[in-house]
Amino acid sequence: MTTIALHRRRILFSRLMLTLTGIAAFVVVVPLLLIFYYLVTAGAQALNLDFFTQLPAPAGEAGGGMANALLGTFLLVFYAGLMGIPIAVGAGVYLAEAGNTKLGTFVRFIADVMNGTPSIVTGIFVWAWVVLMMGRFSLLAGSVALAVMLLPMVTRTTEEMVRLVPRELKEGGMALGFTRWRTTLGVVLPAARSGILTGILVALARIAGETAPLLFTAFGNPFWEWRLNEPISALPLLIYQYAISPYDDWHRQAWAAALVLIGLVLAISLVARFLIRNPYR
């Protein structure tokens, strides 16, 4: 085979593979766009000021909103992040800096197992250890369940981001006389900050849409609530409750809540993508 023929064959093969990957990307993206289009067409009609400011209407009555669920989702994610992020980032840094020990291997294995654990199993676990101990469903129990789901994701992301920091930066910090822990805090973490923050945002976006753990922990509440020891509502819980109800107005509001939830996740994902594009900003 001549050089020209071999070159043409490589070009044809490259074009074929590019075409196939383009088709695969199209097959993946189109269903997502169709889902988003259907959410917009089905949920936009129920979005109004009352949806964001009013409490849910009694069963069978039209109107009302999901203001308490919006507040509940924010509080659940906030407290879950408050409990889980410091532990997860610390564990990730440990795995990256000193993870070759038996303890590091064990922690990494547990994080991988937790990543693959179904969310409903996490909910049952927290129900057994927190809800039964407190004797009630609560905001605290729901936050603990979401924090447990957040831990492995942020831990593994932090580990990978810290490992990507050039070794020369660490050696430079040590050469200036810094101790190892001070080099990690003052040099390594700032260099990996963008990637770590991206992983945190992605994890928060994921737990914001979880329903199964909250059914066993937060349970739901039709009124305003912000106390840690009381049941609380959330958008995923109301979407589930409204979707299985026999009322058409509740169905419309469920679509609207799904649209708001998807919009929230999309906004967080866009922020994460922006941070990825500026890793050393």
C-alpha positions in Angstrom: 0.0 0.0 0.0 1.4 3.4 -1.0 1.8 6.3 1.3 -0.9 8.3 -0.5 -3.4 5.4 -0.2 -2.6 4.9 3.5 -3.1 8.6 4.1 -6.5 8.6 2.4 -7.5 5.5 4.3 -6.7 7.2 7.6 -8.6 10.3 6.6 -11.7 8.2 5.7 -11.4 6.3 9.0 -11.1 9.5 10.9 -14.2 11.0 9.2 -16.1 7.8 9.9 -15.3 7.8 13.6 -16.1 11.5 13.9 -19.5 10.9 12.2 -20.2 8.0 14.6 -19.3 10.0 17.7 -21.4 12.9 16.4 -24.4 10.6 16.0 -23.8 9.2 19.5 -23.7 12.7 21.0 -26.9 13.5 19.1 -28.6 10.4 20.5 -27.6 11.4 24.0 -28.6 15.1 23.8 -31.9 14.9 22.0 -33.8 13.0 24.7 -32.5 15.5 27.3 -33.7 18.4 25.1 -37.1 16.7 24.7 -37.4 16.2 28.4 -36.5 19.9 29.1 -39.0 21.0 26.3 -41.8 19.0 27.8 -41.1 20.4 31.3 -41.2 23.9 29.9 -44.5 23.4 28.1 -46.1 21.5 30.9 -44.8 23.5 33.9 -44.5 27.1 32.7 -48.3 27.6 32.8 -48.3 26.9 36.5 -45.4 29.3 37.3 -46.7 32.5 38.8 -46.0 34.7 41.9 -48.2 32.6 44.1 -46.1 29.5 43.3 -43.0 31.2 44.9 -44.8 33.0 47.8 -47.8 30.9 48.9 -48.2 27.7 50.9 -49.7 24.6 49.3 -53.5 24.7 49.0 -55.6 22.0 50.7 -56.3 18.8 48.8 -58.7 19.3 46.0 -58.5 23.1 45.9 -56.9 25.0 43.1 -54.1 27.5 43.6 -51.5 27.7 46.3 -47.8 27.5 45.8 -44.6 25.8 47.0 -42.8 28.5 49.0 -42.3 26.3 52.0 -40.8 23.6 49.8 -38.4 26.0 48.2 -37.3 27.1 51.7 -37.1 23.5 52.8 -34.9 22.5 49.8 -32.5 25.4 50.5 -32.3 24.5 54.2 -31.7 20.8 53.6 -29.0 21.4 51.1 -27.4 24.2 53.2 -27.2 22.0 56.3 -26.1 19.0 54.4 -23.2 21.0 52.9 -22.4 22.5 56.3 -22.0 19.0 57.7 -20.6 17.1 54.8 -18.3 19.5 52.9 -15.6 20.0 55.6 -15.3 16.3 56.3 -15.3 15.4 52.6 -12.7 17.9 51.6 -10.5 16.9 54.6 -10.8 13.2 53.7 -10.0 14.0 50.0 -6.9 15.9 50.9 -5.8 13.1 53.2 -6.3 10.5 50.4 -4.3 12.6 48.0 -1.4 13.5 50.3 -1.1 10.3 52.5 -3.6 7.9 50.9 -1.1 5.0 50.3 -1.5 3.7 53.8 -3.9 0.9 54.8 -6.2 3.5 56.3 -6.2 5.5 53.1 -7.0 2.4 51.0 -9.8 1.5 53.4 -11.3 5.1 53.3 -11.1 5.1 49.5 -12.8 1.7 49.3 -15.6 2.9 51.6 -16.1 6.1 49.5 -16.4 4.1 46.3 -18.9 1.7 48.0 -20.9 4.7 49.3 -21.0 6.3 45.8 -22.7 3.2 44.5 -25.2 2.8 47.3 -28.8 3.5 46.3 -30.2 6.7 47.8 -33.2 4.8 49.3 -30.7 2.6 51.3 -29.1 5.8 52.7 -32.6 7.0 53.7 -33.3 3.8 55.5 -29.9 3.9 57.3 -30.5 7.5 58.5 -34.1 6.6 59.5 -32.8 3.8 61.7 -30.0 5.8 63.3 -31.4 9.3 63.5 -35.1 9.3 63.1 -35.7 6.5 65.5 -33.3 8.0 68.0 -35.0 11.4 67.9 -38.4 9.9 67.8 -39.6 12.1 64.9 -38.9 13.1 61.3 -36.9 16.3 61.1 -34.9 18.7 59.0 -31.8 17.4 60.8 -32.4 13.9 59.7 -33.0 14.9 56.1 -29.8 17.0 56.1 -27.8 14.1 57.6 -29.1 11.8 54.8 -28.1 14.2 52.1 -24.8 14.8 53.8 -24.1 11.1 53.7 -24.7 11.1 50.0 -22.5 14.1 49.5 -19.5 12.8 51.3 -18.2 10.2 48.8 -18.7 12.5 45.8 -16.8 15.4 47.2 -14.1 13.2 48.8 -13.2 11.5 45.5 -13.4 14.8 43.6 -11.2 16.5 46.1 -8.6 13.7 45.9 -8.4 13.9 42.2 -8.1 17.7 42.1 -5.3 17.7 44.7 -3.5 15.0 42.7 -3.6 17.2 39.6 -1.6 20.0 41.4 1.9 20.0 39.9 4.5 18.5 42.1 6.8 21.5 41.6 4.3 23.7 43.5 4.5 21.4 46.5 8.3 21.2 46.3 8.5 25.0 46.1 6.5 25.4 49.3 8.7 22.9 51.1 11.8 24.7 49.8 10.6 27.9 51.4 10.6 26.2 54.7 6.9 25.5 55.0 5.8 22.4 56.9 3.9 19.8 55.0 0.5 20.7 56.4 1.2 24.4 55.8 2.2 23.7 52.2 -1.0 21.8 51.7 -3.2 24.6 53.1 -1.3 27.5 51.6 -0.2 26.1 48.3 -1.9 22.9 47.2 -5.5 23.8 48.2 -5.5 27.3 46.6 -4.2 25.7 43.4 -6.9 23.0 43.4 -9.6 25.3 44.7 -11.5 25.7 41.4 -11.8 22.0 40.8 -12.8 21.3 44.4 -15.5 23.9 44.3 -16.7 22.5 41.0 -17.1 19.1 42.6 -18.9 20.6 45.6 -21.4 22.4 43.3 -22.0 19.2 41.3 -22.6 17.2 44.4 -25.0 19.9 45.8 -26.9 19.9 42.6 -27.3 16.1 42.8 -28.5 15.9 46.3 -31.0 18.8 45.7 -33.1 16.5 43.6 -33.1 13.5 45.8 -36.5 12.2 46.9 -36.1 8.7 48.4 -33.9 9.7 51.4 -36.3 12.5 52.4 -39.3 10.2 52.4 -37.7 8.4 55.4 -36.2 11.4 57.1 -37.7 14.9 56.4 -41.1 13.4 55.6 -42.8 16.7 54.5 -44.7 19.5 56.1 -47.5 21.7 54.6 -46.5 24.7 56.7 -43.5 27.0 57.1 -40.8 25.3 59.0 -37.1 25.9 59.7 -36.5 24.3 63.1 -34.0 21.4 63.0 -36.1 19.0 65.1 -39.3 19.3 63.0 -40.4 17.7 59.7 -39.9 19.9 56.6 -41.1 20.0 53.1 -38.9 20.0 49.9 -39.5 20.3 46.2 -38.8 16.6 45.4 -41.2 15.5 48.1 -44.0 17.8 46.8 -43.3 16.7 43.2 -43.7 13.0 44.3 -46.9 13.8 46.4 -48.5 15.9 43.7 -47.6 13.6 40.8 -49.4 10.6 42.4 -52.5 12.6 43.4 -55.8 12.6 41.4 -56.0 16.4 41.1 -55.2 18.1 37.8 -54.1 21.3 39.4 -51.6 19.4 41.6 -50.3 17.7 38.5 -49.6 21.1 36.8 -47.8 22.3 39.9 -45.7 19.2 40.0 -44.6 19.9 36.5 -43.8 23.5 37.5 -41.8 22.3 40.5 -39.9 19.9 38.3 -39.1 22.8 36.0 -37.8 24.9 38.9 -35.7 22.1 40.2 -34.2 21.4 36.8 -33.5 25.1 36.4 -31.8 25.1 39.7 -29.6 22.1 38.8 -28.9 23.7 35.4 -27.8 27.0 37.0 -25.4 25.2 39.4 -24.0 23.1 36.5 -23.4 26.2 34.5 -21.5 27.8 37.4 -19.5 24.6 37.7 -18.6 24.6 34.0 -17.5 28.3 34.3 -15.2 27.4 37.1 -13.7 24.5 35.1 -12.9 26.9 32.3 -11.0 29.2 34.8 -9.0 26.7 37.0 -6.4 29.2 38.2 -8.6 32.3 38.5 
